[in-house]
Amino acid sequence: HGQLVESGGGSVQAGESLRLSCDTSRYTSVSYCMGWFRQAPEKRREGVATFNSVSGPDYADSVKGRFTISKDNAKNTLYLQMNGLKPEDSAMYYCAARHTWAACNAGLPDGAFNYWGQGTQVTVSS
């Protein structure tokens, strides 16, 4: 794992919101593609959202309209605002960075990213 640090996970009821944060102090260049991934037990890690200042945000279909990715450059922090949470959103959420902004989109496989955080757990109960 690299030096990305996530926070903000927790346990909530369906329909509630959470905001995840990721300290990106070591990855401040606009050339980085930043992303949020998640992995539920016994499932593959999947892309949730990506962001780059050139290409903008992109989302997996499963979270479009509910999640918002953003970056505060002054605070060197990447956010994932998650609204309308569902039980199927329960997973370990990871922040990741990719060296290049080219083709920065939520469909990129996890192997395309170079640096990872330790993850923060999100649990949504019905």
C-alpha positions in Angstrom: 0.0 0.0 0.0 1.1 3.5 -0.7 0.6 6.6 1.5 -3.1 7.2 0.9 -5.2 7.3 4.1 -8.9 6.8 4.1 -11.4 7.8 6.8 -15.1 8.2 7.3 -16.5 4.7 7.1 -19.0 3.4 9.5 -22.3 1.6 10.0 -25.5 3.2 8.8 -29.1 2.4 8.0 -30.3 2.1 4.4 -31.1 5.5 3.0 -28.6 7.3 5.1 -25.4 9.1 4.0 -21.6 8.9 4.6 -18.7 10.9 3.4 -15.4 9.2 2.9 -12.2 11.1 2.9 -8.7 10.3 1.5 -5.5 12.2 2.3 -3.8 12.6 -1.0 -0.9 14.9 0.1 1.6 12.8 -1.7 -0.3 12.8 -5.0 -1.1 16.4 -5.7 -0.1 16.5 -9.4 -3.1 17.1 -11.8 -1.7 14.2 -13.8 -2.9 11.6 -11.3 -6.2 9.8 -11.8 -7.7 9.3 -8.3 -10.3 6.7 -7.6 -12.5 5.0 -5.1 -12.9 1.2 -5.2 -14.8 -1.2 -3.0 -14.6 -4.8 -2.2 -17.3 -6.9 -0.5 -16.5 -10.3 1.0 -15.9 -12.9 -1.6 -16.3 -10.4 -4.4 -13.9 -8.8 -6.7 -12.7 -5.2 -6.1 -14.7 -2.9 -8.3 -14.3 0.7 -9.3 -16.8 3.1 -7.8 -15.7 6.5 -9.0 -12.7 8.3 -10.5 -11.6 11.9 -10.6 -9.1 13.9 -12.4 -9.0 17.7 -12.8 -8.7 17.4 -16.6 -11.2 14.6 -17.3 -13.6 15.3 -14.4 -15.6 12.7 -12.4 -16.8 9.3 -13.6 -19.0 6.8 -11.8 -20.0 3.1 -11.9 -23.6 2.7 -13.1 -24.5 1.2 -9.7 -23.7 4.5 -7.9 -24.6 7.2 -10.4 -27.0 9.7 -9.0 -26.2 8.7 -5.4 -22.4 9.1 -5.0 -20.3 12.2 -5.7 -16.5 12.2 -6.0 -14.7 15.5 -5.5 -11.2 16.8 -4.6 -10.3 19.7 -2.4 -6.9 20.7 -3.7 -6.3 23.2 -0.8 -6.8 20.3 1.7 -5.2 17.6 -0.5 -8.3 15.5 0.2 -10.4 13.3 -2.1 -14.0 12.8 -1.0 -16.7 10.3 -1.8 -20.1 11.6 -0.7 -22.5 8.6 -0.5 -26.2 9.3 -0.3 -29.1 6.9 -0.4 -26.9 4.1 0.8 -28.1 0.5 0.2 -27.2 -2.7 1.9 -25.4 -3.8 -1.4 -23.1 -0.8 -0.9 -21.6 -2.5 2.1 -17.9 -3.1 1.5 -14.3 -2.1 2.3 -13.7 1.1 0.4 -10.3 2.0 -0.9 -8.7 5.2 -2.2 -6.3 4.7 -5.2 -4.0 6.8 -7.4 -2.9 6.1 -10.9 0.1 7.8 -12.5 -1.6 9.2 -15.5 -4.9 11.0 -16.1 -5.3 9.4 -19.5 -8.4 7.2 -19.7 -9.4 8.1 -16.1 -12.7 6.4 -15.7 -14.6 4.1 -13.2 -14.2 1.2 -15.5 -10.5 0.9 -15.0 -9.4 -2.3 -13.3 -7.7 -2.1 -10.0 -4.5 -3.3 -11.6 -4.3 0.0 -13.4 -3.8 1.9 -10.2 -0.4 2.3 -8.6 -1.0 3.3 -5.0 -3.6 2.3 -2.5 -4.8 3.1 1.0 -5.6 0.6 3.7 -9.4 0.9 3.3 -12.3 2.0 5.4 -15.3 -0.2 6.1 -18.8 0.8 5.2 -21.7 -1.3 6.5 -25.3 -0.5 5.5 -28.1 -2.4 7.2 -31.7 -2.6 6.0 
